[in-house]
């Protein structure tokens, strides 16, 4: 281990994925499935797996493992598994079916995903994702998911950002909801069969390790306040991403990082935490009072055209009164090959650039107009309002209800917002973390999207991990069973004591500031200094400010009520305490990575045209961070990214 670097972190030994087989790319997954050890059906009934989270990744994994005969316990903080945040996904799910006969293929989906992620993802994981994508659609159709269909009855497709083919399957603007209902009914079938036990309104607050292996969790019953210990042979985290560290995001208010952060503190490496996605198509912030932002699906960029006035003095005008020659369709101008369907990181930065030039639209917030137009007048004229409504009706209705403006008559106003996190717990090809027995799926891991996720790939990854990958890799670990009973192990009692001590500390501080005030201040620091554009100076300031804020939190936070009851302030306090630690690591990661790639844009590293400039000679690696201890520096472990099948080059969408 090195000495302290820049006073912030140390560098440890390199890390490598040892589970992906050697050989041709298209044979790796079949080879790994064959080489993995099996658990026979009789022994599966003796194996117990805990799954935390019941979004697409968690619900599909629980349903699949239950169907295979394992005993599964599924934990979720919502009152119903079908209320997981996957339900909010709108636009669609990618699959390499080539139904449009536009030269799509498994390799093209693989290539688009690697390129879209700015060459910062593993080839082996991404190819597997593309490979199983077609099976996901077959699975969901068999479940009755009502995908959109063409007039003849065949499944329809549309395009999404960063590609030049139509491979996105969709159910109007509510694809996530329909896919989650499919996974939920599969899950509930196993609940009825007795293989899966559901724990609603339970939040994981600690990971239990015995002899260095994941053997269970500590969960708090959010209704009664009771702290419970649940043990198993393996633990799967499918708890989603950490976008709410920014306070304002498109995530549900309850989305949090506590499950993965508690695992990180116990030894699971956290990979690429600075890779966060800013979605370009969101309803702009209306004022200081807001607590979340609303996504407008990327699918709208299929038919909507994005523009701002060419002249700043026109920004006050009704957009319908601005003639065509005075409009700047800037994405179509700058990126003619992809137009409005460039990847999200590029579209977001260009929207910011237009507003920074003084050409933003909409009402001023803090003295600035933060918005650009998404205009459907051309599409309505070409297709008719009824056809546009058939495709996007629920999205248009939602926009009208929130803004009071009719998007059939007036262009939508949009602006980028935090939406997704590509970083997450480090996993190998089997989706196992650096803690034996701890598996991580979906957005909670880092594995497939590099530095920028393409649209409609989150649903693809969640269901790929849950339905097809985890059920074929977790058996390799469980085959070492049966595992000994650890209920009397001292580590179990110690984990429960750590939780109760932490709760008692939070309740006893009795300071003067609300939890939300700390969260909001943290979010402002993160957005301004670790958001769409980052600088060395700003990141150093952010680290100092977050440390000071965290110190004040543990001295001055006020958590009213009782721990032995329903207490939402206590729930938030635990989550914000973890965000305060995670936010610092995100800034350290962003500071150490002195390049621009995907959603990580360092102002010091850009091309002459202002685009992201990578430095592959220095940073072609996964940055996997090890917890160093309370008030100790984290340790960086590098996993080199070796590209055998794709040539690394600077992205171009022009």
C-alpha positions in Angstrom: 0.0 0.0 0.0 1.3 3.4 -0.9 1.7 6.5 1.2 -1.2 9.0 1.4 -1.8 10.5 -2.1 -2.8 14.2 -2.2 -3.7 13.8 1.5 -6.9 11.9 0.5 -6.3 8.2 -0.4 -3.9 5.4 -0.7 -3.3 2.9 -3.5 -3.5 -0.8 -2.8 -2.9 -4.0 -4.8 -4.6 -4.3 -8.3 -7.8 -6.3 -8.5 -8.9 -8.6 -11.3 -12.0 -10.5 -12.4 -10.9 -14.1 -12.2 -14.3 -15.6 -13.1 -14.7 -14.6 -16.8 -13.3 -17.5 -18.9 -10.6 -16.9 -21.6 -11.5 -17.4 -25.2 -13.7 -16.0 -27.9 -16.2 -13.3 -26.6 -19.3 -15.2 -27.8 -18.3 -18.4 -26.0 -17.5 -16.9 -22.5 -21.0 -17.0 -21.0 -21.7 -20.6 -22.2 -18.3 -21.7 -21.0 -18.8 -20.1 -17.6 -22.3 -21.7 -17.2 -20.8 -25.1 -17.9 -17.8 -24.7 -15.6 -19.8 -23.4 -12.7 -20.6 -26.0 -10.0 -24.2 -27.0 -9.7 -26.6 -27.6 -6.7 -28.9 -30.5 -7.2 -32.7 -29.9 -6.8 -32.9 -31.7 -3.5 -30.1 -29.6 -1.9 -31.5 -26.4 -3.2 -34.4 -26.8 -0.7 -31.8 -26.6 2.1 -30.2 -23.4 0.9 -31.4 -20.0 2.0 -30.8 -16.8 0.1 -31.6 -13.2 1.2 -32.5 -10.7 -1.5 -32.6 -7.0 -0.6 -34.8 -5.0 -3.0 -37.7 -6.1 -5.2 -37.3 -3.9 -8.3 -36.6 -5.5 -11.6 -33.3 -7.0 -10.5 -34.5 -8.2 -7.1 -38.0 -9.4 -8.0 -36.7 -11.3 -11.0 -33.9 -12.9 -9.0 -36.2 -13.9 -6.1 -38.8 -15.4 -8.5 -36.1 -17.3 -10.4 -34.3 -18.7 -7.4 -37.7 -19.6 -5.8 -38.7 -21.4 -9.0 -35.4 -23.3 -8.8 -36.2 -24.5 -5.3 -34.1 -22.3 -3.1 -35.6 -20.8 0.1 -35.7 -17.0 -0.5 -36.3 -14.1 1.8 -37.1 -10.8 0.0 -36.8 -7.5 1.8 -38.1 -4.2 0.7 -38.9 -0.9 2.4 -42.1 -0.2 0.4 -45.5 -1.6 1.5 -45.7 -3.7 -1.7 -42.9 -5.2 -3.8 -44.5 -3.7 -6.9 -43.8 -0.2 -5.6 -40.1 -0.5 -6.2 -38.6 2.4 -8.2 -38.3 0.4 -11.3 -41.9 1.2 -11.8 -40.9 4.8 -12.7 -38.9 3.8 -15.8 -40.7 5.0 -18.9 -39.1 4.7 -22.3 -38.3 1.1 -23.0 -35.9 -1.9 -22.8 -33.2 -2.7 -25.4 -32.8 -6.1 -27.1 -30.8 -7.3 -30.1 -33.8 -8.8 -32.0 -33.3 -7.0 -35.3 -37.0 -6.9 -35.9 -36.7 -3.7 -38.0 -34.1 -5.4 -40.3 -31.8 -2.4 -39.8 -28.6 -4.4 -39.4 -28.8 -4.8 -35.6 -27.0 -7.7 -33.9 -25.7 -8.9 -30.5 -22.3 -7.5 -31.4 -23.8 -4.1 -32.4 -25.6 -3.8 -29.1 -22.4 -4.8 -27.3 -20.4 -2.2 -29.3 -23.0 0.5 -28.8 -23.0 -0.1 -25.1 -19.2 -0.1 -24.8 -18.9 3.1 -26.9 -21.8 4.7 -25.1 -20.0 4.0 -21.8 -16.9 5.7 -23.2 -14.8 2.6 -23.1 -14.9 2.2 -19.3 -16.8 -1.1 -19.0 -15.6 -4.7 -19.1 -16.0 -6.3 -22.5 -17.0 -9.7 -21.1 -19.9 -8.4 -18.9 -21.3 -6.1 -21.7 -21.3 -8.8 -24.3 -23.1 -11.2 -22.0 -25.7 -8.4 -21.4 -26.2 -8.1 -25.1 -26.3 -11.8 -25.6 -29.2 -12.5 -23.1 -31.2 -9.4 -24.1 -33.3 -11.2 -26.7 -34.3 -13.9 -24.1 -35.5 -11.1 -21.8 -38.1 -10.1 -24.3 -39.3 -13.6 -24.8 -39.6 -14.1 -21.1 -41.6 -10.9 -20.6 -43.9 -11.6 -23.5 -44.6 -15.0 -22.0 -45.5 -13.3 -18.8 -48.0 -11.1 -20.6 -46.2 -7.8 -20.6 -48.2 -5.6 -23.0 -45.4 -4.4 -25.3 -46.5 -2.0 -28.0 -47.3 -3.7 -31.3 -47.4 -2.7 -34.9 -50.7 -2.8 -36.9 -50.0 -6.4 -37.9 -49.5 -7.6 -34.3 -45.7 -7.8 -34.3 -43.7 -6.2 -31.5 -42.9 -2.6 -32.2 -39.5 -0.9 -31.7 -38.2 2.7 -31.4 -34.8 4.3 -31.2 -33.0 5.6 -28.1 -29.9 7.8 -27.6 -26.5 6.8 -28.8 -27.6 4.3 -31.5 -28.6 4.3 -35.1 -31.0 1.3 -35.1 -34.4 0.8 -33.5 -34.0 -1.9 -30.8 -36.1 -0.5 -27.9 -39.2 -2.4 -26.9 -41.7 -0.4 -25.0 -45.2 -0.1 -23.4 -46.1 3.5 -24.2 -44.4 5.6 -21.5 -44.7 3.1 -18.7 -42.4 0.3 -19.7 -40.9 -0.1 -16.2 -44.3 -0.4 -14.6 -45.4 -3.2 -17.0 -42.1 -5.1 -16.7 -42.2 -4.8 -12.9 -45.8 -6.1 -12.8 -44.5 -9.1 -14.8 -41.7 -9.7 -12.4 -44.0 -9.1 -9.4 -46.5 -11.7 -10.5 -43.7 -14.2 -11.0 -42.5 -13.3 -7.5 -46.0 -13.6 -5.9 -46.4 -17.0 -7.6 -43.4 -18.2 -5.6 -44.7 -16.5 -2.4 -47.9 -18.5 -2.9 -45.8 -21.6 -3.5 -43.9 -21.1 -0.2 -40.4 -20.7 -1.7 -40.3 -17.0 -1.1 -41.1 -15.1 2.0 -41.7 -11.3 1.7 -40.7 -8.8 4.3 -42.5 -5.5 3.5 -41.6 -2.3 5.2 -38.2 -3.7 6.3 -35.0 -1.7 5.7 -31.6 -3.3 5.7 -29.4 -1.4 8.0 -26.4 -3.7 8.3 -24.7 -6.7 6.7 -23.7 -9.7 8.8 -20.3 -11.2 8.2 -19.2 -14.5 9.8 -15.7 -15.7 9.1 -15.5 -13.1 6.4 -18.5 -14.4 4.5 -21.9 -12.7 4.0 -24.3 -14.7 6.2 -27.3 -12.3 6.7 -28.6 -8.8 7.3 -29.9 -6.7 10.2 -33.2 -5.1 9.2 -35.4 -2.6 10.9 -39.1 -3.1 10.8 -40.2 0.4 9.7 -43.6 0.1 11.3 -42.7 -1.2 14.8 -39.1 -0.1 15.0 -38.0 -3.6 15.9 -34.4 -4.4 14.9 -34.3 -8.0 13.5 -31.6 -10.4 12.5 -32.0 -12.5 9.4 -29.5 -15.2 8.5 -28.9 -17.1 5.3 -26.3 -18.9 3.2 -25.9 -16.0 0.8 -27.0 -12.4 0.4 -28.0 -10.6 -2.8 -28.2 -6.8 -2.9 -30.6 -5.4 -5.5 -31.2 -2.1 -3.8 -30.7 0.3 -6.7 -28.5 3.3 -7.1 -27.4 6.3 -5.1 -28.6 9.3 -7.1 -30.4 10.7 -4.1 -27.0 11.8 -2.7 -27.8 14.9 -4.8 -31.1 15.5 -2.9 -32.8 16.6 -6.1 -33.0 13.7 -8.6 -35.6 11.7 -10.6 -35.3 8.9 -8.0 -38.2 8.2 -5.6 -37.8 9.9 -2.2 -37.1 6.6 -0.5 -34.3 5.5 -2.8 -31.0 5.3 -0.8 -27.6 3.8 -0.7 -27.6 2.3 2.8 -27.6 -1.4 1.8 -24.6 -1.0 -0.5 -22.8 1.4 1.8 -23.1 -0.8 4.8 -21.7 -3.6 2.7 -18.9 -1.3 1.6 -18.0 -0.5 5.2 -17.8 -4.3 5.8 -15.3 -4.9 3.0 -17.1 -4.7 -0.4 -15.2 -2.6 -2.8 -17.1 0.4 -4.3 -16.3 0.8 -8.0 -16.3 4.1 -9.9 -18.5 6.1 -7.5 -18.0 9.3 -9.6 -19.8 7.9 -12.6 -23.3 9.4 -12.3 -25.7 10.0 -15.1 -27.5 13.3 -15.6 -30.6 12.7 -17.7 -31.2 15.5 -20.3 -35.0 15.2 -20.5 -36.5 16.2 -17.1 -38.9 18.9 -16.0 -36.8 21.9 -14.8 -36.7 22.8 -11.2 -39.4 25.3 -10.4 -38.0 26.7 -7.1 -36.2 26.1 -3.8 -39.1 24.3 -2.2 -38.8 21.2 -4.4 -37.8 17.8 -3.0 -37.5 15.8 -6.2 -37.5 16.2 -10.0 -39.6 14.4 -12.7 -38.3 12.5 -15.6 -39.6 12.9 -19.1 -38.7 9.8 -21.1 -35.8 9.8 -23.5 -38.2 8.2 -26.0 -39.6 11.7 -26.5 -36.4 12.6 -28.3 -37.6 10.3 -31.1 -40.1 12.8 -32.3 -39.5 15.9 -30.3 -36.9 18.4 -31.5 -34.7 20.3 -29.0 -34.0 24.0 -29.5 -33.3 27.3 -27.9 -33.6 30.8 -29.3 -30.6 32.0 -31.3 -30.8 35.4 -29.6 -30.9 35.8 -25.8 -33.4 38.6 -26.1 -36.0 36.1 -27.5 -35.9 34.0 -24.3 -38.8 35.9 -22.8 -41.0 35.4 -25.8 -43.8 32.8 -26.3 -41.9 30.1 -28.2 -44.7 29.9 -30.7 -43.9 33.5 -31.7 -40.2 32.7 -32.4 -39.9 32.1 -36.2 -38.1 29.0 -37.5 -35.0 31.0 -38.7 -34.5 32.3 -35.1 -34.4 28.9 -33.5 -31.2 26.9 -32.8 -31.8 23.2 -33.1 -28.3 22.8 -31.5 -28.1 19.0 -31.2 -29.1 18.6 -34.9 -26.5 21.3 -35.8 -23.6 19.9 -33.7 -24.3 16.2 -34.2 -25.9 15.7 -37.6 -25.4 11.9 -37.6 -27.4 11.3 -34.4 -29.2 14.6 -33.9 -31.5 14.7 -30.9 -30.6 11.0 -30.1 -27.1 11.6 -28.9 -26.2 9.8 -25.6 -27.4 11.4 -22.4 -24.2 12.8 -21.1 -23.6 14.7 -24.4 -27.2 16.0 -24.6 -27.0 17.1 -20.9 -23.8 19.0 -21.3 -25.0 20.8 -24.4 -28.2 21.9 -22.7 -26.1 23.3 -19.9 -23.8 25.1 -22.4 -26.8 26.7 -24.1 -28.1 28.0 -20.7 -24.6 29.2 -19.7 -24.6 31.2 -22.9 -27.7 33.0 -21.7 -30.1 31.3 -24.1 -32.0 29.2 -21.5 -35.8 29.4 -21.4 -38.5 29.4 -18.8 -38.9 31.3 -15.5 -35.7 32.4 -13.7 -34.7 30.3 -10.6 -31.9 32.0 -8.6 -31.6 34.5 -11.4 -31.0 32.0 -14.2 -33.1 30.4 -16.8 -32.5 26.6 -16.7 -34.4 25.1 -19.6 -34.5 24.2 -23.3 -37.5 23.5 -25.5 -38.6 20.0 -26.6 -40.9 20.7 -29.4 -43.5 18.3 -31.0 -45.1 20.7 -33.4 -43.3 19.1 -36.4 -44.3 15.6 -35.3 -47.9 16.6 -34.7 -48.0 18.1 -38.1 -46.5 15.0 -39.7 -48.2 12.3 -37.8 -51.3 14.0 -36.3 -52.0 14.6 -32.6 -53.8 11.3 -32.2 -50.7 9.3 -33.3 -48.5 11.3 -31.0 -50.9 10.8 -28.1 -50.9 7.1 -28.7 -47.1 7.0 -28.3 -46.6 9.5 -25.5 -50.0 10.3 -24.1 -49.3 9.5 -20.5 -46.1 11.5 -20.6 -47.9 14.5 -22.1 -50.6 14.2 -19.4 -48.0 14.1 -16.6 -46.2 17.1 -18.0 -49.4 19.1 -18.2 -50.4 18.2 -14.6 -47.0 19.3 -13.2 -46.4 22.4 -15.2 -49.9 23.6 -16.2 -48.8 23.8 -19.8 -50.3 21.8 -22.7 -47.4 20.2 -24.6 -49.6 19.6 -27.6 -49.8 23.4 -28.0 -46.6 24.7 -26.4 -43.1 23.1 -26.5 -42.1 21.3 -23.3 -39.4 22.8 -21.2 -36.7 20.3 -20.1 -33.4 20.4 -18.3 -30.9 17.8 -17.1 -31.3 16.1 -13.7 -29.6 13.4 -11.8 -31.1 10.1 -12.8 -28.9 7.0 -12.6 -25.6 5.9 -11.2 -23.2 3.7 -13.2 -20.9 3.2 -10.2 -21.8 0.7 -7.5 -20.3 -2.2 -5.7 -17.5 -4.0 -7.6 -18.5 -7.5 -8.8 -16.8 -10.2 -10.8 -18.3 -12.0 -13.8 -20.4 -14.0 -11.4 -21.9 -10.8 -9.9 -20.1 -11.6 -6.6 -18.5 -8.8 -4.6 -15.2 -8.8 -2.8 -17.1 -10.3 0.1 -17.6 -14.1 -0.4 -21.3 -14.9 -0.5 -22.4 -11.3 -1.2 -23.8 -10.9 -4.7 -24.9 -7.6 -6.2 -27.3 -7.1 -9.2 -28.9 -4.3 -11.2 -28.0 -0.6 -10.6 -26.5 -1.5 -7.2 -23.4 -2.9 -9.0 -21.0 -1.2 -11.5 -20.6 -3.9 -14.1 -22.2 -3.1 -17.4 -22.4 0.6 -18.3 -18.9 2.1 -17.9 -19.0 5.9 -17.5 -22.4 6.5 -19.2 -25.5 4.3 -19.5 -27.4 4.3 -22.8 -31.1 4.8 -22.6 -33.3 1.7 -22.2 -30.4 -0.4 -20.8 -31.2 -0.2 -17.1 -34.3 -2.4 -17.5 -32.2 -4.7 -19.7 -29.5 -5.1 -17.1 -31.9 -5.5 -14.1 -33.8 -8.3 -15.8 -30.7 -9.9 -17.3 -29.0 -10.1 -13.9 -32.1 -11.4 -12.1 -33.6 -13.9 -14.7 -30.5 -15.2 -16.4 -27.2 -14.3 -14.8 -27.5 -14.7 -11.1 -29.4 -18.0 -11.2 -26.5 -19.5 -13.2 -23.7 -18.1 -11.1 -24.8 -18.1 -7.5 -24.9 -21.9 -7.6 -21.1 -22.0 -8.0 -20.9 -20.5 -4.5 -23.8 -22.4 -2.9 -22.4 -25.7 -4.1 -19.9 -25.5 -1.3 -22.8 -26.0 1.2 -24.3 -27.1 3.4 -23.2 -24.1 5.5 -22.9 -24.2 9.3 -25.5 -22.6 11.6 -24.1 -19.2 12.6 -27.0 -18.0 14.8 -24.8 -18.1 17.9 -21.7 -16.6 16.3 -20.4 -13.5 18.2 -20.2 -11.6 14.9 -24.1 -11.8 14.7 -24.6 -10.3 18.1 -21.9 -7.6 17.4 -23.7 -6.6 14.2 -27.0 -6.1 16.0 -25.3 -4.1 18.7 -23.7 -1.8 16.1 -27.1 -1.1 14.7 -28.8 -0.4 18.1 -25.8 1.8 19.2 -26.1 3.8 15.9 -29.8 4.3 16.4 -29.4 5.4 20.0 -26.7 7.9 19.0 -28.9 9.4 16.3 -31.9 9.7 18.7 -29.8 11.2 21.5 -28.1 14.1 19.6 -31.2 16.2 19.8 -29.7 19.1 17.9 -31.3 22.0 16.1 -31.2 21.1 12.4 -33.6 18.7 10.6 -32.3 15.7 8.6 -33.7 17.2 5.4 -31.7 20.5 5.9 -28.4 18.4 6.0 -29.5 16.4 3.0 -30.4 19.5 1.0 -27.1 21.2 1.8 -25.2 18.0 0.8 -27.1 17.8 -2.4 -26.3 21.4 -3.3 -22.6 20.8 -2.7 -22.7 17.7 -4.9 -24.6 19.3 -7.7 -22.5 22.4 -7.9 -19.1 20.8 -7.5 -19.5 17.1 -8.5 -22.4 17.4 -11.0 -22.4 17.9 -14.7 -19.0 19.7 -14.7 -16.2 19.1 -12.2 -12.9 21.0 -11.6 -10.0 20.2 -9.3 -10.6 23.3 -7.3 -14.3 22.6 -6.9 -13.8 19.0 -5.9 -11.3 19.9 -3.2 -13.7 22.5 -1.9 -16.5 19.9 -1.9 -14.5 17.4 0.1 -13.7 20.0 2.8 -17.3 21.2 2.9 -18.7 17.6 3.1 -16.4 16.8 6.0 -17.5 19.9 7.9 -21.1 19.1 7.2 -20.7 15.5 8.4 -19.1 16.7 11.6 -22.0 19.1 12.2 -24.5 16.4 11.4 -23.3 14.2 14.2 -23.4 17.1 16.6 -26.5 19.0 15.6 -29.1 16.8 13.9 -32.5 16.5 15.4 -34.4 13.3 15.1 -37.8 13.6 16.8 -40.1 10.8 17.9 -39.2 7.3 19.1 -37.0 4.6 17.7 -39.5 2.0 18.9 -42.2 3.1 16.4 -42.8 4.4 12.9 -40.2 7.2 12.5 -39.5 8.5 9.1 -37.0 11.1 10.4 -34.9 8.2 11.9 -35.1 6.4 8.5 -33.9 9.5 6.7 -31.1 10.2 9.3 -29.5 6.8 8.7 -29.6 7.2 5.0 -28.3 10.8 5.1 -25.4 9.7 7.4 -24.4 7.2 4.7 -24.8 9.8 1.9 -22.4 12.1 3.8 -19.7 9.4 3.7 -20.5 8.3 0.1 -20.5 11.9 -1.2 -17.0 12.4 0.0 -15.8 9.2 -1.7 -17.5 10.3 -5.0 -15.6 13.6 -4.9 -12.3 11.8 -4.1 -12.9 9.4 -7.0 -13.8 12.3 -9.3 -10.7 14.3 -8.2 -8.3 11.4 -8.7 -9.7 10.6 -12.3 -8.1 13.5 -14.1 -9.9 12.9 -17.4 -13.3 13.3 -18.9 -15.3 10.2 -19.8 -19.0 9.7 -20.1 -20.9 11.3 -17.3 -17.6 12.3 -15.5 -16.7 15.6 -17.1 -13.5 17.4 -15.8 -13.4 20.9 -17.2 -9.6 20.6 -17.4 -9.8 17.6 -19.9 -11.7 18.6 -23.0 -11.1 18.6 -26.7 -10.8 21.9 -28.7 -14.5 21.5 -29.5 -15.4 21.2 -25.9 -16.1 17.4 -25.9 -15.0 14.9 -23.2 -11.3 14.0 -23.5 -10.2 10.6 -22.1 -6.7 9.7 -21.2 -6.5 5.9 -21.8 -2.8 5.8 -21.1 -3.5 6.7 -17.4 -7.1 5.9 -16.6 -8.2 2.8 -18.6 -9.2 1.0 -15.4 -12.0 0.5 -12.9 -11.4 2.4 -9.7 -12.5 0.0 -6.9 -12.4 1.7 -3.5 -11.9 -0.2 -0.2 -13.2 1.3 3.0 -10.2 2.5 5.1 -12.1 2.9 8.4 -13.8 5.7 10.2 -11.8 9.0 9.6 -9.3 7.0 7.6 -8.3 7.4 3.9 -9.9 5.0 1.4 -7.8 2.6 -0.6 -7.9 2.5 -4.4 -7.5 -0.8 -6.2 -7.3 -0.7 -10.0 -8.8 -3.2 -12.4 -7.2 -2.7 -15.8 -9.6 -2.7 -18.7 -8.3 -4.7 -21.6 -10.0 -4.4 -24.9 -9.5 -7.4 -27.2 -12.6 -7.0 -29.5 -13.3 -3.3 -29.6 -10.8 -0.5 -30.6 -10.6 2.2 -28.0 -11.0 5.6 -29.6 -12.5 9.0 -28.7 -16.3 8.9 -29.1 -17.8 10.8 -32.0 -21.5 11.2 -32.7 -21.2 13.8 -35.4 
